Amino acid sequence: MTAHDRQAGRSARPVAAVSTQAHPARPTLDILLVCNDVGEHERVLSLLGRSRRATYRVEWLSGYGGALKAIGERRHDVILIDVRLDNGL
């Protein structure tokens, strides 16, 4: 990832699919995760992976700028934002 990508709020791994076993009755939720800590990202994916009620598509961005753009361009069912981001809103 380049410095330009970090400034724009892009991450090295922008989208991750987290799913439990395929099940047609389970809804798929689109989640926007905004955090700049890889460990937090992995913890969220681990917690979501334990769900037996839904499957998830997680878009991971590391800054507010990229998050605001994603919110304007795509629909997300859930938006999780790390309030301790150090790059300001």
N, C-alpha and C positions, 0 to 999 in steps of 0.2 A: 504494500500500500504506500502510496506517495504522500508527501506532506500536503499536496493539493487535495487529495482524496480526504485526508483527515479534516482539513479546513472546510470542505464541502459537506462534511458529516457522513461520508461514505465509509463503509467498513470493508474489510477484506472478504468477508463472507456475508453478503447482504441478505440472502434468503435461505432459510433452512426449513425443511419439512419435518415436523415432529408428529409421529403418528403411533398409535397403538396398533394392534392387529386390525387389518382391514375389516370393516363392518359397515354394511350399507345403511344401517339405521342411525349411525353416528354422524352428527353434523361436523362439517369442517369449518373451523373458525380462522379468519385471517387476523393475525396479531402483528402490530407494529411494536417492536422493542427498541427503545432509544436508551442506550447506555454505552459508555466507552470502556467498560471493563470486561475483558474476555471471560474472566471467572464468573461474573454475574450472568453473562449471556449463557454460559454453559449450565449454571444452576437453574436458570429459568427453563432451558430446554429439557433438563433432567426432570424437573417437576412436571412440566407439561406432558412428558413422555409417560408418566405414571397414570395419567387419566384413562379411565375406561369409558368415559361418557362422550368424548369428542376426539377428533383429530385436529391438528393445527398446522397452519402455514405461518411461519414466523419470518418477518422481514426485520433484519437487524441493522440499525443505523447508529453511528457513534456520536452524532451531534444534532443540535437543534435545527440547523440550517437544512440538512438533508431530511430531517423529520417533517419540517413544515412543508417542504416540497412534496414529500410522499403523501402527506395528509391531503394536500390540494389535488394530487393526481389520482389517488386510488382510495377505495373504500376499505376500511379496516373495521372488524367487529370489536376489537379491543386494542387500546393503545396503552402501553406500559412505558413510563418515562422515569428515568433515574433523576431525582431532584438534586442530586449532588454533582451533576455535570459541571465541569469547570470552564466551559466555553461560553456560557451565558446565553440568554434567549434574545 
